[in-house]
């Protein structure tokens, strides 16, 4: 595996989860694998878990780490070919990616959707620009349409906490005051399509995700019905895909409460807005897996970097 851009880059999810759990049992066991090599972490958007977990994973493997907050520290990049750069952009992705390749052995990119232009977001200009022009492996730390490191961490968390052969897993939309991207939901769905589980998505009408991703997964518009007998409830807000980037409803009744959760385990990628997305009584209970998920971000990143280092 050269790049990790999508959950689809995983050849065997169960094998990767097993490897990640082995690394978790002894995080420094391969601390010479990345010796004398460098990873560059480029953040075009804010981060807490992604930055710290990926940096920690790299350190566990002996990599040296360079971090750059591109939005505030780097030049504004141009991505289109043949552009006359006489306006706001100062540097072209062609040069930037090649220069980064001279300083680093791996580059990891975090660049969100702007939720204004669906076609431009789905073109993944930042991620695909580095993929095209960098001559080193590229890792997706969340892009416009996917967050495969989070989805892999979620798979690890499910594996650690599952007690059934075929658990019921529900992905539920929740209210949020801001328009949020589809990346986490998209990658979670793609990851669940690789699982032997009873998987269902629930959201208000109008919040349907990209059908190319959801495919034939059942969608239930009645949240309470969807949550019946659930083993895991993964909660995430996303904006409208059809009315791209719009908040078309703010139904507070979709917040997850203890009563709705029942006996299920609660999952969320964080950060989460308390008493908007989920009630305190859920988030602070022993049914909440959010801190475990955050911890597993390190080992998701570590197994990805391990596989890249072994191939390069």
N, C-alpha and C positions, 0 to 999 in steps of 0.2 A: 504493500500500500504506500503510494507516494504522498497523496493528500488526504485529509479528512475534512470534507466539505459538507457531507450529508450523512444521515443515518444509513443511507444506501451503500456507503463505502464499507460497511461492516459485512464481512463474509459469513460470519457465524455469530449471532448475538449471544447465544448461550456460552460459546467458548470465550468471547470477550468478557462477559460478566464473570465467568470463572477466573480468568486471568486477573481481572481487576480486584476480585475478592482475595486472591492470593497475594497481590501487591499490598492490599490493605493490611494483611496480617503481618507484613514485614516491609514497610514502605521503602526502606533504604537498601534492600537486598540487591538492587542493580545500580548502585550509585556510581559505578564506573562506566556505565553504558554511554552516557553523554559527555564523558570527560573530554575536555579541550574543544567542545562544541558549544555553540551559542544559539539561543532562541530569542527572537525579537517579538515582543507583544505590542501590537499597534492598536490603540483604542481610539476609534472615531466617536465613541459614545461612552457614557459613564459605566462604571462597574464596581462591584464589591466582591461577590463570590467568584466571578469568572476570572478577575485579575489575580486574586490571592490564591485561588485553588490551582490555576494553571501555573503560576509562578512556583507554588509549593511542589506541584507535580514535577516540574522541570528540575528543581533543586534536588528532589528525591532521586532523580536519575543522573545527577552530577552535571547537568547543563548549567552554563552561565546564562543569565537572563538580562536582557535589555528591554526596558519598558518605555513606551512613548505614548503620551496622550495627544493623538494626532489633531484632534479638534482644536486644541488650544496651543499646541506647540509646533505643529507642522504647517507647511504651506498648503493653501487650498489647491486641491488636485483637479486636473482636467482628465476626462476619460475618453472622450470622443476622438475619433481619428479625423485628421484634416482640419481641425478647429484652428481658427485664427484667435490666438489667446491674447486678445486686447481688452478683456474685461476683468472679472473677479478672480480667475484662477491663475496661479503663479507657476505651477509645475505640472508636468504631464505624468500620468501613471507609468508610461514607458520608462522614463528615467528613474522615477522614484522606486519602482519595483526592482530594477536592475541594481540600483545603489544599495538598497536594503539587502539584496542577495550577496553583496560583497562583504557586508558586515555580519551576516547571520547565516546559520546552517538550516534553520527552520524559521518561518514567519507565521504568526497567528494573528488573525484579524477579527476585530469586532466593529461592525458597522450596521446600524439599524435601518429599517425602512423609514422613509419620510412620510409615508401614508398619504401622499398627495398625487403621485403618478404611479399607478399600478404597473404599467409596462416598464417603467424605469426601475421600480423596485424589484420586479421579477427578473430583470436583466442582471441583477446582482453586480453592478458596475465595479464596486470596490473589490469584492471577493474575486470575481472573475478577472478583473484587471490584474491583480497580483498573480492569479493562477496563470494567466497568459504570458506575462512579462517577467516574472521572477523565475529564476532557475533553481529554486530551492523548494522543498515541500511547504505547502500552505495548509493551515488549520483554521477551521471556522469556529470562532468564539462567540458567535451569534451574528447572523446576517439578516437581510431583509425578509427572507422567507423560512429560515431554519435555525434551530439551536441544537445541533447534534450532540454537543457535549452535555447539555442538560438532559437530553433524552436518554443518553447512555447512563448517566447518574441515576435517572429515574428507573431504568431497567435493573440496575444494581440494587436499588432500594426495594423494588418489588420482589426481587429474588430473595433478599434477606428476610423479608417479612411475610412472604406468602406461605400459607399452610394448606393450600388446596391444589388439586391437579389442574383445575380450570377455574380460576377465580373470576368474579364479576368485577370489572374495572369500569368506572364511569368518568368521563371527562365532562365537567360541567362549567359552562360559562358563568361568570359572576359580574355584578355591577362594578363600575369604576368611574371616577370623575373625568378621566382623560381617555382619549383614543389611544389604544395600545395595538402593537403589531400582532401578526399571526404566527410568528416564528416558533414560539414555544409549543403552541397547540399543534402546529403542523408537524414538528419533529416528534412530539409525543405520539401523535396518530401513526406516523410512519413506523415508529418503534413498536407500537402495540400491534401493528399488522404482522410483526414477526413473532408474536407471542401466541401461545395456546391459551386464550382467555375469552371470556364472554365480555366483549367490549362494546360500549354504547356511548354516544355523544348526546348531551342535552344542552339546549340553548333556546332562547326566545326566537320566534319566527323573525327572519330577516338577518340573523347572524350566522347563516350557513357559510361554511368555509369553502375553500377551493375544492370543487368536486374531483379534480384530478388527484387530490390528496386523500380526501375522505372515501372516495370510491363507493363501495357498497356497505360501509359501516352503518348500522342502524342509527337513526337520529330520532330522538324523542323530545317533543316540545313541552311535555309535562315533566317538570323537574322531579316532583315527588314520585311519580311513577318510575322514572329512570333510576332513582336512588334506591328503590326497593331491593332489599337483600344484597346490597353492594358490599364488596369486600374492601375495595379501595376507591376513594373519590378524589380525583385530581381536579383542582379548581383553578381556573385561569380566565381572565378577561381577554377579549379581543374585540376590535372594532369590526364594523361591517366589511365584508369582502365585496359584495355586490355594489353597495353604495360606498365605494372604497374609502376606508379611513374614517368613516362617519360613526358617531355615537347615535344610534337610532332609537335607543330606549335606555332608561336608567331605572329599571324595576328593582327596587330594594328588596323585594320578596325573594329574589334569587340568591341573596346572601346565604352562606352555609351556616346553619345552626346545629347545636347538639342534637336536637330532635330530628332534623333532616338526616344527619350523618348516621344515626343509629349506631350499629356496632362496627361500622367500617373504619378503616384507617384513612386519615386525611393527608393529602399531598398538595404541595404548592412549591413553585420554583423560587419564591422570594425575589424581591421584596414584596410584602403583602400589606394592604391597607386594612388594619384591624377595624372590625365592626362596620365595614363596607363590603369587603369581599368575604370575610369570615368572622364569626363572633369570637370574642376572647375565650369563651368557654370551650371552644373547639381547639383553638390554636395553643392554648395553655394546657391541654389535656394530654394524657398518655396515648391518645389515639392519633396525635399529630406526629407526622414523620418529617416535618420540614427541616429540622436540624440535621437529621440523618441524611436527608437528600443533599443538603449543603455540604456535609462532610464527604459524601460520595462524589462530589464534583472533582475533588483532588484525584481520586482513583480512576474516574472516567478519563480525565485528561492524561493521567499517567500511563494508562494502557494504550491510549492513542499515540502518545509520544514514544513509548517503548516500541511499538510496531513500526513507526516511521524510522526510528534510529536503527532498528535491526535491518531495515531494507536499504538504508542509505549508506 
